């Protein structure tokens, strides 16, 4: 998606050979019109898959997941990172490791929101090591739902998470695959 790649080149900040900061439009401050365009593009890539639910992880994936849900006219469920005192005891959960925050986190989805009859599309802002996506795949499997695939805005291909998930049979559609951030330069695949 050329417009996304152009925006990454213009506004993205390479912080290291593995870290790209796009907080001006995607995961801190959100450009709503742009997020809607990203959601429409992801929806177009999965429009023939009879999606019934979209699943993401709080918080950075929610905006694009919601935009994709609007385009597909389906509900969006997000995995929570903390269990609230009001949480239903019947949950699907998985443990994921955040390399950015250097910590393991349990994610939860209330079992009322995913059913064996669902066909789920996973949506997230980034794919690097694949931990968040792996955790969401695990939750979908626990629910008995079908997994249509994953829609990713930016994939850091060089970190290998996407390859491992694809090798396990997960269909992944990426809008901006990045081959390298070496030397402070963004190179797309």
N, C-alpha and C positions, 0 to 999 in steps of 0.2 A: 504494500500500500504506500505509494509514493508520497502522499501528503503526510503520512505519519513519519516516514523516514526523514522527510525534509524538516519536520517539526523537531524530531530528535536531534538532527544535526544543528539546528538553529538554537534550540533551548536546552538540550541535554548537556549535562556536565559529567565528564569522565573523572571519577575520583580516584580510581586505581585501575589496574588491569582486569579487575573483576566487578567493579562497582560503577553503575551508571545512574545518575540522579536526574529524574524527570519530574520533579515535584512541582514545577511551574504549571503543568497541564494535566497530570495524570494521577499522582498519588499523594498529594498534599493539598495543592490548589487544583481544582478541576475546571477545565474548559467545558461547560455543559454541551454546547453545540458540537464540539469536537468529539466528546464522549458519545453523543448520539450517533455521529457518523461511524465511529469505531464499532458500536453495537450493531448498527445496520450491516456493516461489512461482515462481522462474525455471523450474524443471523443469515445472511445470504449464503454463506458457506455451508450452513447446516439446515437450510430451509426445507430440504426434501427428506429430513430424518424424523419427522413426526415428534419433535421435542415436546415434552410435557412439563418439564421443570428445568430451571437453571440453578446450579450450585456453585457458590464461591466461598471464599474465606474472608472474614472481616479483617481489615477494613478496606484496604486498597482496591480490592476487586469489585466492591459493591457498585460503584458508579457505572462501570462498563457492563457488569452483569445486568444491572437494571436497564440500561440502554438496550442490551441484547434482548432482554425479556419483553420490553416494549415492542421491539421490532417483530418478535415471534409471537407476541400476545400470550405469554405464559408466565406463571409465578416464578419469583426468584427467592431461593432459600440461601441463607448464608450461615456457614459454620461459625459458631461463636468460640472465642478463645478462653472465655471464663464462664463457669457455670453460675448462673444467678440463683439467689435464694428461692426464687419462684419457678425455677426450672423443673420441668417434668422429669421424673426419674427414668423414664423410658427414652433413652437417647442412643444414637450411634456415635461412636467416638473413635478417634485415632490420634496418635502422637506424631507430631512433625517437628523437625529441627529447623530453626531459623538461623541461617548462616549470617544474615545481616545483624541479627540481635544476639547471636551466639548463645541460644537457649532452646531447650525443647519445650514445646507447648502442646497441650491437649486441645483438640478441637471437637466440638459437639454439634450435633443436629438432632432436634427433637424427632422422635420416630413418627410423629403425626404428619410430618411434612414430606417424607419420602416413602413410596410404596412400591411393591413389586410390579405394579402396572405402569410405573413411570418410566420414561425414556429421558435420561438426564444428560444435559450439556454442562460441562464444567467450564467456567470462565474465570480468568485471572489476568492481572496486569503484567506480571513477569513470570517467566519460567527460566530457572537457572539450574540448580541441582535437582529440582523436581520434587522436593519434599512436600510442599503444599498440595501439589497435584496428586502425588502418591497418596497423601492422607485423604483427599477427597475421593479418589478411586476406591480406597478402602471403605469409606462410608457408604458409597453407592453399592458396593458389593454386600456389605452388611444388611442393607435395606432390601436386597433382592431385586432392585430396579435394574434396568438396562442402561448401559453407558453408551451414549451416541459418540462421545468424543470430548475434546477440549478445545476451546477457543482462547488463544493467548495473544495479548497485545505485543509484548516484546519478549523474545526468547534469546537468551545468551547461549547460543548453540555450542560455543566452546566449553561450556561447563558440563555438558553431557547429560543433564537430566532429561531432556527431550528425547534423546537417542534411546536411553534406557526404557523410558515409558513406551515409545513407539515399538521397541523390540518386544515389549510385553503385550503388544496388540492394541494399544490406545491410539486412536486417530487424533492427531494434533494439527490444528490449523493455526499458524502464526502470522500475524500481520507485519511484524518487523523482526526478522531473524538477524541477529548480530553475530558475525563470525569472530570478531576480535575487538577488544578495547585497548590493545597493547600500545604503549607509548602515548596514551592519551588520545588516540585516534579511533573513531567509530568506523568499523568496516562491516558492511552488511553482507549476508550470504546471498 
